[in-house]
Amino acid sequence: MGLIMELTCPIRGILNTNDKSKDGLHFSEEKIRIDCVIFLLSKGYPKECIKFETNVWDIGNSGRNHLRADIVVYETKASKKIHIIVETKRDTKDKEKAIENQLIPACTKQQCNYGIYFDGVSNALFTKSTNYKTEFSLVKLPNYGYNFNTTPLVWNNLIPIDNINALISIFDQLLHNIGKTKEEKYKELFKIILCKYYDEKQNEGSNKYLTFQHSNNTVKQIEKLYEDAKKFYSKLTLSKTIKISNEILIRIVILLQEYSLLKSQQDILQTLFMRFAQSTLKTELDQFYTPITIVDFIVTLLDISNMKKIIDPAGGSGDFLVGCLKKNHKISQNIYYWDSSSKAVEVAHLNMIISGDGRTNINMHDSIEKYNIDNDMFDIVITNPPFGSKTIFTGSDEVCEKYDLYNQYGYKQLGKLFIERALNLLIDGGILCIILPHGYMTNPQDDKNLRQFIVSKARIIAYISLPEGTFKGAETGVKVGILILQKDKNIPKKYNIFTDVAINIGFNYKSKKLEKIYKKNYNNGHYLLDDNNNKIILSDLDDIAKKFKNFAFDNSLVGFEKEKNNASYNYIPYNKIKSEDFVIRPEMNIPSYLDIVKQIKSKDFYTLNDCIVTNKKSINKIDNASIYSYIDITNMSNGDYSLNNKLYGWDLPNRAKLSAKKNDIFISKLKGSIDKFCMILHDETINTIITNGCYKISISDEAKRLSFYKFLFSNQYLIQMEALATGSIMLDVKEKDIKTMLFFPKLSRKELDEMKELVKYQEKFIKLKYGL
């Protein structure tokens, strides 16, 4: 059952109804009606003149049947003369019938000045002056108190695209019967979109009449527009003409003429781009794609003024540069794109045209190979480079030797070399925003040298942790973070580093479709809506951006957006990370973790520093002919464990490494299964073997052992383990951290007695369950 939404009508108030129809595929008619009301109010029509479900014609014997209008607008509050009649529909399939059988008859009967058909996508305006026979763009409806005129559309008349999926659905319907493959259809549609975008770019902000609109000469206008657009976007490979029938071409122009690509939200254009790219370039975009919420977040933090020079040296689909253009479209000549993949360059061209500016400096370069191009040139580098254990630079050693990270530490991973390459591209004071595997900043030993290199070249401004799997194109399940650096020849000896953790980022990163997720009222399950009845994206990034701007203000940062506000932020002093091998763990610097540790330390507490903690092999010899009870992580949960997994010695997996004795405690070391643990409570354990995906913890002191065992059942344990987990893939908690940084309360005498009783009960249960 779908969640109920409380839609808000500007006139009728809160309506207890859903924004979607029963099929879940279309907006409900009530949602469409509210959108129409908002449009009418934007044109200045008074609320008191707008009425709903109004009888406009008595039909049949004695007028017993009625024709009702969804919305009517009276000329004045006191007048009974209807000025506008509106017919709303929840989708476009009934448009022609609704106009012919409902709207036009009602308008004719009432002799109103205007009739409106409204479905939120293929809207239409009819006028009394043309006897309701000519369909006009709805944006031509005059403001309240003004008269209709037939002058052509100008850019200021255009409105943003709101329902892009419905628009794409109509495109598909129009293109269905033109006898071409899907790829061919979308290539032709792209030519029309190109004309639309070019026309807007040439007339943005002016009062010149647009060429892309329906007239008596529509086809020739679009043909001329296409010729001009081809010259303007000369880097694109385009065929000579638009190969669509005149009828379909005109219908697409009528559909698109009132909308503005330049005024539309980035996620709307991204949807359009994804459809074009997958249909025309025959490629899955995961490997190139950066989620819009991440792009918008990073761009929000930066001061992108007109003279800034910006580059993405691993450009992918060009999303970061599109985000910069959306923030300041005047920098189109100052943004640069490099990528070594010809397919990525094609994708970026397409993305730039639909969302930004297709003539931007897009080049196919191998940024690592071309190590000496444009160094010390850029103010900002924003990039999401290829990374992972398999993404190794395969070029010559001669090129590698141009990089300090190779000469000093032997690094050839692209993710690491891109850090040095990006810093080389920056001027002094330039800013680098880079997506990196979380392990680069959190692995205590593995990447210590990399972090030392970073702090020798730049000031660390911020590190923001993102969820595992945020970037599907890198490696499944990879945990990443956003590292922000400022190149500085004179790095201060003392400074603070902003940190935070994003858990919700606006979309379901666990799903291949990356569906958006929205805020809910958890008291009743209803979606929360903004003032325009739009669902509110569930994301921590807006709050983190607000915190960062306050941090930037307090620390007088240059090159970033600054704002003095009341947002409380987290930071780590540079000297603290310097004393800890430059490890930065945002999860250990958030209130939920710090408060729990503070609470535990306020009373008597323990650590495991003097206990045996290991996942090293502790089995002397396996007898292939013997049968063992093998306990994997899946065989334990919340203190319980199973002995039913019986395997011959020769059948044991390689991870079967740990021996067990009674009262040994085993905990999963993996973040994904930190709720898995048990205490061994049976006596004969010689043939019991445990996976090395666990730590074996041997605590001789009973009071301490029982205190730790009870701690494992608590939320305090889960929060600490999540914070201590490091790495990029299959995050785990290191042995040293388990011993020294896991804090647990010392139990009182009463609590110890209770735990003894619990353990006795569990022991009896285990022995009874397995006949021991």
Buried (B, 14 or more C-beta within 10 A) or exposed (E): EEBBBBBBBBBBEEBEBBBBBEEEEBBBBBBBBBBBBBBBBEBEBEEEBBEBEBEBBEEEEEEEEEBBBBBBBBBEEEEEEBBBBBBBBBBBBBBEEBBEEBBBBBBBBBEBBBBBBBBBBBBBBBBBEEEBEEBBBBBBBBEBEEEBEEEBBBBEBBBEBBBBEBBBBBBBEBBEEEEBEEEBBBBBBBBBBBBBBBBBBBBBEEEEEBBBBBBEEBBEBBEEBBEBBBEBBEEBEBEEEBBBEEEBBBBBBBBBBBBBBBBBBBBBBBBBBBBBBBBBBEBEBEBBBBBBBBBBBBBBBBBBEEEBBBBBBBBBBBBBBBBBBBBBEEBBEBBBBBBBBEBBBBBBBBBBBBBBBBBBBBEBBBBBEBBEBBEEBBBBBBBBBBBBEEBBBEEEEEBBEBBBBBEEBEBBBBBBBBBBBBBBBBBEEBBBBBBBBBBBBBBBEEBBBBBBBBBEBBBBBBBBBBBBBBBBBBBEBBBBBBBBBBBBEEBEEEBBBBBBBBEBBBBBBEEEEBEBBBBBEEEEEBBBBEEEBEBEBBBBBBEBBBBBBBBBBEBEBEBBBBEEEEBEBBBBEBEBBEEEBBBBBBBBBBEEBEEBBEEBEEEEBBBBEEBBBBBEEBBEEEEEEEEBBBBBBEBBBEBBBBBEBEBEBEEBEEBBBBBBEEBBBBBBBBBBBBBBBBBBBBEEBEBBBBBBBBBBBBBEEEBBBBBBBBBBBEEBBBBBBBBBBBBBBBBBBBBEBBBEBBBBBBBEEEBBEBBEEBBEEBBEEBEEEEEE
